Amino acid sequence: MKNLLKYMKGYVKESIIAPLFKMLEASFELIVPVVTARVVDVGIKNADKSYIWRQCIVLVILGIIGLLCAITAQYFAAKAAFGFGTNLRADLYKHINSLSYTELDTVGTPTLVTRITSDVNQMQTGVNLFLRLFLRSPFIVIGSVIMAMTISLKLSVIFLISVPMIGLVIFLIVKFTMPIYKKVQNMLDRVVLLTRENYEGARVVRAFRRQESEKEEFARTNDHLKKTQFKAGRISALMNPATYALANLAIIVILLAGGRQVDTGNLTQGEVIALVNYMNQALLALIVLANLVITVSRAWASAIRINEVFAVEPSMTAPEKRMEDSKKCCEPEDAVVFDHVTFTFAKAQAPSLSDIHFTAKKGQTIGVIGGTGSGKSTLVNLIPRFYDATKGRVLVDGVLVGEYPFEQLRGKTGIVPQRSVLFRGTIRENMQWGKADATDDEIWKALTIAQAADFVREKGNGLDEPVATRGGNFSGGQRQRLCIARALVKDPKVLILDDSSSALDFATDAALRSAIKKGTEGMTTFIVSQRAATVKGSDLILVLDDGKMAGIGTHEELLKDCEVYREICESQFSKEEVTGL
Ligand SMILES: Nc1ncnc2c1ncn2[C@@H]1O[C@H](COP(=O)(O)OP(=O)(O)OP(=O)(O)O)[C@@H](O)[C@H]1O
C-alpha cells in the first residue's frame, strides 16, 4: 500500500504543534473543576466575595488561554490537513493523467471523480481531526480519572467502572456503523455516475422523453443512499442517549455516595461538584473520541479507495528523451506504418483489429471506411498511442510509436475525435490548445481550411467569441469544424479526422476535404467515415470489416476487387452513380 503519509511532508512542524496545543488546552480544562471546587468550599462557605472574584478571574484566564491554545491548534491542524489534501489531490491527478485509455476504460471515470474529490476531502477532514484530537481526547479521559482519584480514591471506582462501560457502548456503535459508512461511499459513486450521465446526455434524455424514468432511477439510487445513511444514523443516534444515560447514572451514584462522604466529613461539597464535572468531561471526551474514530475510519476507507487508484499502474510508458530524426528506421516517405497490427481491448473476448497492415506515405490522404463497430476509431486511436497494439507494430514518421515521448508523438499527430469537445473560454483560447503561441493569422488560416472562418466572423466577436461549456453555443457541425481547426492550428504531420465531418452537409464536407488537401501540404490525413463520398477521393482507402482489412486501394481498385466496399457504395449511391463514379 502506497504510504499516503508522505503527503504530510512539509507539514511536520504543524503536525507537532497542533496536538501539543490541544494537550495544553486540555490541561487547562482539567484544572477548571478544581477551581470551581475551591469557589464552593472556600469562597461560598466563608462568604468571601473577593476570593470568589479572584477564582472567577482565574477561570476566565484559564478560558482565554485555553481558547488561544485551541485556536493555535486549529490553525496548524488545518494548515497541515489542507496541505496534505492539496499534495495528495495533485499527485492523484497526475497519476490519473498518466493512465492510458485502457486503465481509464477499466476503472471508470465516475469513480475516479469521487475518489479525487470526496475521498480526498474525507482524508483531509480525517487528518485535521486526528491532529487535534488523537492526544487530547484520551488525555482528558485519563486525566479526569486521575483527577477523580486524587480527590477520592473510593469514589474514583465509579469512574473506573462507568468510563470503560461508556467506552464499550461507543465501540459497539462504531463497530456496527463503520461497514455501513463504507457502503455509503460506494453508493456515492453510483450517484455521481448517474448525475454525470444524465447531465452529459441531457438533450438525449429529453429527446427520448426519458426524464421521468431517469428521475425515477436517480430517485431510487438516492433513496437507497438515504436509507443506508439512515441505517447508520439510527445506530449512531443511540450514542448520545446511551452514553449520557450511563454517565448520568454514574453522576447519581457520585451524588449519593458523595453526599454520604460529605456528611461524614471525608469529602467537601466542592469536591463532589468537581467529581461530577470530571465525569461530564470524560463523557464528552469519549464522545469526541468516538467521532474521531468514525472520521478516521472513514478516512481510512477513503485511503484504501485512493490507494486502489495509485495501485493501477499505467500500462504505457514513454521515454522522456526526444526521438532524434537520425533514428528513423523506415523509408523517409513513410508517414504511418501499421505492421501486422492486432488489438484487443482489455477484458474483451475478441480482437477489435486483426492483422492490419498498410503504409501511409507523406502527404497522402487515407480514407478509412467500414460499417459501425468495424474498428475504424480503434485503428486511428493507435496512431497517437491512445492504446498500444496487442500484436504488431505502429510507426509514425519512421519510428515506433512507443519510442516517442508522448508529447513529441502527440505533437506530430492531430486528432479530431468523433465527439466534438470544446472547452469553456473563447475561440482563440480553444484554438491555442494545440499551439499555445499560435498567432491570429495562424488561427484564421486553420479556421478557413476547416470551413469555420465564415461563421466565426458572423458571430461578431471574432476570435474573442465566448465558447460555452462543451461548446454548447455552437451547432454540431460548427463544433466539428472548430475542432478540426484546433487540430490544424498545431500543423501536425498526421491529421486524423475520426468521423468528424458527419454533421456537415455534403457540399461543406467536400469543400473541407478539398481545402485540407490544398492547404496542408505534406500533411498525411486520415479520414474516417461511413460515407463512401467522403473517402472516395482518398489516395488510399482501407476497408474494415469486423476488425479485419477487407480491402485496400483506390476507389476504382476497390470497386473492382472489394465486395464489402462495393456493397457500401451500392447502399449509398444509385447503380448509375456507382458505375459512373
Ligand atoms: N473501450 C472499449 N472497450 C471495449 N471494447 C470496445 C471499446 N471501444 C470500442 N470497442 C469495441 O471495438 C470494436 C470497434 O469499435 P470502434 O469504435 O473502433 O468501431 P468504429 O468502426 O469506429 O464504429 P463507429 O463507426 O460506430 O464509430 C467494437 O466492437 C466496439 O464494441
PDBQT file of the ligand as one rigid body, heavy atoms in Angstrom, charges set to zero:
ROOT
HETATM    1  N1  LIG A 601     -13.311   0.960 -24.789  1.00  0.00    +0.000 N 
HETATM    2  C1  LIG A 601     -13.713  -0.171 -25.341  1.00  0.00    +0.000 A 
HETATM    3  N2  LIG A 601     -13.712  -1.329 -24.654  1.00  0.00    +0.000 NA
HETATM    4  C2  LIG A 601     -14.089  -2.492 -25.205  1.00  0.00    +0.000 A 
HETATM    5  N3  LIG A 601     -14.489  -2.627 -26.492  1.00  0.00    +0.000 NA
HETATM    6  C3  LIG A 601     -14.530  -1.505 -27.234  1.00  0.00    +0.000 A 
HETATM    7  C4  LIG A 601     -14.145  -0.226 -26.705  1.00  0.00    +0.000 A 
HETATM    8  N4  LIG A 601     -14.281   0.703 -27.694  1.00  0.00    +0.000 NA
HETATM    9  C5  LIG A 601     -14.731   0.026 -28.779  1.00  0.00    +0.000 A 
HETATM   10  N5  LIG A 601     -14.870  -1.290 -28.511  1.00  0.00    +0.000 N 
HETATM   11  C6  LIG A 601     -15.293  -2.338 -29.444  1.00  0.00    +0.000 C 
HETATM   12  O1  LIG A 601     -14.338  -2.391 -30.511  1.00  0.00    +0.000 OA
HETATM   13  C7  LIG A 601     -14.983  -2.569 -31.751  1.00  0.00    +0.000 C 
HETATM   14  C8  LIG A 601     -14.565  -1.463 -32.722  1.00  0.00    +0.000 C 
HETATM   15  O2  LIG A 601     -15.036  -0.242 -32.226  1.00  0.00    +0.000 OA
HETATM   16  P1  LIG A 601     -14.729   1.132 -32.975  1.00  0.00    +0.000 P 
HETATM   17  O3  LIG A 601     -15.199   2.244 -32.106  1.00  0.00    +0.000 OA
HETATM   18  O4  LIG A 601     -13.322   1.157 -33.393  1.00  0.00    +0.000 OA
HETATM   19  O5  LIG A 601     -15.678   0.994 -34.262  1.00  0.00    +0.000 OA
HETATM   20  P2  LIG A 601     -15.957   2.049 -35.397  1.00  0.00    +0.000 P 
HETATM   21  O6  LIG A 601     -15.744   1.349 -36.680  1.00  0.00    +0.000 OA
HETATM   22  O7  LIG A 601     -15.194   3.304 -35.185  1.00  0.00    +0.000 OA
HETATM   23  O8  LIG A 601     -17.504   2.273 -35.178  1.00  0.00    +0.000 OA
HETATM   24  P3  LIG A 601     -18.398   3.586 -35.432  1.00  0.00    +0.000 P 
HETATM   25  O9  LIG A 601     -18.391   3.855 -36.897  1.00  0.00    +0.000 OA
HETATM   26  O10 LIG A 601     -19.740   3.132 -34.959  1.00  0.00    +0.000 OA
HETATM   27  O11 LIG A 601     -17.809   4.671 -34.624  1.00  0.00    +0.000 OA
HETATM   28  C9  LIG A 601     -16.469  -2.591 -31.473  1.00  0.00    +0.000 C 
HETATM   29  O12 LIG A 601     -16.880  -3.933 -31.439  1.00  0.00    +0.000 OA
HETATM   30  C10 LIG A 601     -16.599  -1.984 -30.097  1.00  0.00    +0.000 C 
HETATM   31  O13 LIG A 601     -17.682  -2.552 -29.393  1.00  0.00    +0.000 OA
ENDROOT
TORSDOF 0
